[in-house]
Amino acid sequence: MKKNLLRKMVTAVIAATTITSFSSLGVSAATINSTDYNNYYNAMLNNSAKTGWVMNNGNWYFFNNAGEKQTGVIKVNGKTYCLNQSGIMVIGKVLVNNKVYITNQSGQVIGTKIPTVDKVFNSNNDVIKDSNKTSTVSNTNNTTGNTTSTTTGSNTTTKPVTTTNTGSTTTTGTTSNTSTTSADVQGLPKLPTNYSITVQATAEQKILELMNAKRTEAGLKPLALDNTLIQVARYKSNNMIQNNFFDHTNPDGTKWTNWLQTIGYKYNTTGENIAYNTYDAVELFNQWWNSPGHRANMMNSSYTKVGIGVILGNGKYMGTQTFAG
């Protein structure tokens, strides 16, 4: 009986950490208390666990249908990913067999240079092609000369200017949810209306309260809601809903920093957190707080203003925090 209870408990942990499609990544997940993932999956769960992409301690891993952790260059659902010798998906500049490649924030290789793939998996995590080789994958030590640092689901950019914010206002926010068909921002491209949406203003206000409580406890000044940043944050969340993606980089290659420049918003430093789930809007705060990269953005002393945009659409609570200082 104890053995069955243990198995149920372990299965619950795994269910909270696995996903079936990499395109549906959230920004946070529970961790797996094991260093030997292959044995953990096979011995403890008798191959009954879900396979595919798994997050552990902030890193993404991929397991085949036998529960074996993968390394090297793999292709899943037509997208190419690079996994180092520990099985960790590498983001940014990647060194594969002594050649440099680039991946986006979702770990997908981008650009015209694509490394040779070691294994190809279908949507069911079955191997459909195997070269019987494993590429050597590592992070490069090269830097691009900019000041952008990235973690999955969070992105911080420092702009080297000393101008002060102009043309923006602060607001205390609304406390009721609003059904609408769009969350467009004047000066930015009009978004499609593939899905009806509801702005979760109550959740936005609660997330602000929770975040500022943490900042106050740490001796930091609370962030003020900024009307322009609220509009941009809601626009970002709606953009991800209407265009079915989850990334700091938009399908057209732009980021929120481009939007701020387009509408003439002045700042010294800015950052963005994104997250989604399918069950609770306020829980987005805990997803961010439990991730070091996102928590660092919320506790950044350089930020003085924030816009929070939480939108319900297409069965998801999509959240964005846009920071500025």
Secondary structure as UniProt FT lines:
FT   HELIX           2..15
FT   TURN            16..17
FT   STRAND          18..19
FT   HELIX           22..24
FT   HELIX           37..39
FT   HELIX           40..44
FT   TURN            46..47
FT   STRAND          52..56
FT   TURN            57..58
FT   STRAND          59..63
FT   TURN            65..66
FT   STRAND          72..76
FT   TURN            77..78
FT   STRAND          79..83
FT   TURN            85..86
FT   STRAND          93..96
FT   TURN            97..98
FT   STRAND          99..103
FT   TURN            105..106
FT   STRAND          108..110
FT   STRAND          119..121
FT   TURN            123..124
FT   STRAND          127..130
FT   STRAND          137..139
FT   STRAND          148..151
FT   TURN            152..153
FT   STRAND          154..158
FT   STRAND          178..180
FT   TURN            186..187
FT   STRAND          197..199
FT   HELIX           201..217
FT   TURN            218..219
FT   STRAND          224..226
FT   HELIX           227..242
FT   TURN            243..244
FT   TURN            251..252
FT   HELIX           256..262
FT   TURN            263..264
FT   STRAND          269..277
FT   HELIX           283..289
FT   HELIX           292..298
FT   TURN            301..302
FT   STRAND          305..313
FT   TURN            314..315
FT   STRAND          316..324
//
